[in-house]
Amino acid sequence: MQKCFRDRMLDFFYPPRCPVCDRVLAAGTEGICERCSIHVEYIREPKCCCCGKPLSDEEEFCSDCRGKSHSFLQGNALMLYDSLMQESIARFKYSGRREYGRVYAQELYRRYGAWIRRVGAQMLIPVPVHRSRRRKRGYNQAEIIAQHLSGYTGIAMRNDMIVREKATLPQKELSAAERLKNLEGAFCAGRGREVLNQLPECVIIIDDIYTTGSTLEACSKVLRGIGIDRIYFLCVCIGKGC
């Protein structure tokens, strides 16, 4: 993929690193290094028909989706959220490695570019972070991925369709039931719809991690509430199904 001028300048000042091991890459190379590409576990079949979690058996749905309804139609993820990717995502979110977002987006596009075109997505919507967390971190990691993915797909990215009103506790520290309670009233519709001539019929929500799906479900409910019915999602990492 040809880089834009901004990305070439970033490479000059911040040499590309492998997002898995964080080593600086050799000049002229980018993405996941050859050594790490052997150990990264990409999501393959069999996987849940709804959320995309990898399954050990030829089941149609994982235990989280079986017998349940979601506000989103379907989703996909790139890699398993194992110890390697836990460290990678942590550096991306908390240690300023925002350049990882471009590699994640490249990988998502390579693997799911055809799927994105097939579902007919008209907008990419990153999961928002609360203003206090954005101020502390300096950026929204989901928005960085969505920005780069927008460049690769030509699909508009908007960060004003959903607002995170409530500063929630980190989801990773909570049980499934606690996650749902933690997210009650956390999201609301943003002002994006007010400046659009027409709401998109189909959108893809972008996030870094999918575990129980409570965050994606909360965001999807907000979008359905403003009249968007066809909602999908893409994540970099996802946990295992069963």
C-alpha positions, 0 to 999 in steps of 0.5 A: 500500500502506498503511503501518504506524505504524512505517513512518510514523514512519521516514518522519518521521525518515528521509525516503524516498529513491529506492533507485536514485539516493538522492535524497530524494523529494517529500512523499507519494511513495515507491518508485523515482522517475519519472526512475529508473524509466525506466532500471531494467531489470526482468526480463522474458521470455525468462528462464531457467525455473529461476533467472529470469535474462534470456536473449537467445534463446528458450532454456529454461535459462541456461548455469548451469542447463542440464543441472544439478540444483538443490536449489531448484525455481525462482526469480525476480528483480526487476531486472537487476544492472547498474551502477545496481543495483550502486550501489543494493545497495551503499548498502543493504548497506554504507551504512546505507540499510536503508530501501531494503528496504521499496521492494525488498519493495514492488516484489517484491510488486507483480511476484510477489505472484500467483506467491507465492500460486500456489506456496503458500509458507508461510514466507519465509526470508532468507539469513543473514549471519555474526554477525561481519558482522551485528555490523559492518553492524548488520543483515542486508539479506535479513532486512529485505526478508523482513520487509517482504515478510512484512507485504505477503503475510501469510506468516511470516518466520523467520530461525532456520531456517538459520544461517551458521556460517562467515565466508566471503569476499565472493562477488563477489570469487571465481570460480564454482568458488571460490564453491562452495569458499568456501561449503562448510560455511558454512550449517547448520540453525538451531533454528527447526524445533525450535519449530515444530509442523510444518515448512512444505511450501513456502518461499521463500528471500529474498536481495538478489543472485543471480549463480551461485546458489551461495549459494541452492543451499547454503541450499536443501540445508540446508532439504532436509536437514531435510525441506523439499522445495518450495523457491523463491527471490526476489531483488532483482537477478540477473545476465544469463544466456546 
